[in-house]
Amino acid sequence: MMILRNVLILLWRIWFYIMMGIPIIVLFPVLLILTSREEWYPKFFVVARFWAKIVLYGSGFIPKVKNEGIVEVKKSYMFVANHTSMTDIMLMLYCVKNPFVFVGKKELAKIPIFGFFYKRTCILVDRSSQKSRKEVFDRAQARLQKGTSICIFPEGGVPDDEEVILDEFKDGAFRLAIDHQIPILPLSFLDNKKRFSYTFFSGSPGRMRAFVHNEIPTKSLTQEHKKELKTKTRNIILNKLKSQTL
């Protein structure tokens, strides 16, 4: 039975990557045009959200999203969420209508097809390089100045130990939010680790619950409040993950 289970999971995971790739191949000319100029990014974002829905539903994931408050579509935010799965990217796109740019690890740029557009549209970071982290901060600032929101997974990567509910947060997202006086908007992804973790022979189709919390204002905050803001945000997400309820 274990062999059969692993074979089915293998086939299903291969199908997931096929679902990632086929829409990109079909839409390649359109995506190439929309990523050729930065001012066309909002149009690319609309297509990216459509792609995310195809991948999620096509792979058997059923998103279920609950909003605690109102998210203003024309407002800039710093979106943050827990990070346990590649599907975090798709679920974030599914949940959020505001055009935003991911700050993500450069390793994902190596994924065939997906990686080509990932590196053209996202802000890539080499976490082992101090120079790269500085460049990321500068590029994120430039995007925020143009009114585009930013999405950062503040754990700085997926914890190696899957027993960890939520790793400690890095400072970057909170430093940027305070600098630009934009609110933090936390999201809690309750099922992504269970559905599609980085342990290859694991996971299953099913519902994917996401909880969009109330925004946390940063008006009048200074960098002296960064630690307090980071702790408050982490506790909001952690408490929701522990409760596992929408």
Buried (B, 14 or more C-beta within 10 A) or exposed (E): EEEEEEEEBEEBBEEBBEBBBBBBEEBEEEBEEBBEEEEEBEBBBEBBBEBBBBBBBBBBBEBEBEEBEEBEEEBBBBBBBBBBBBBBBBBBBBBBBBBBBBBBBBEBBEBEBBBBBBBBBBBBBBBEEEEBBEBBBEBBEEBBEEEBBBBBBBBBEBBEEBEEEBBEBBBBBBBBBBBBEBBBBBBBBBBBBBBBBBEEEBBEBEEBBBBBBBBBEBEEBEEEBBEEBBEBBBEBBBEBBEEEEE
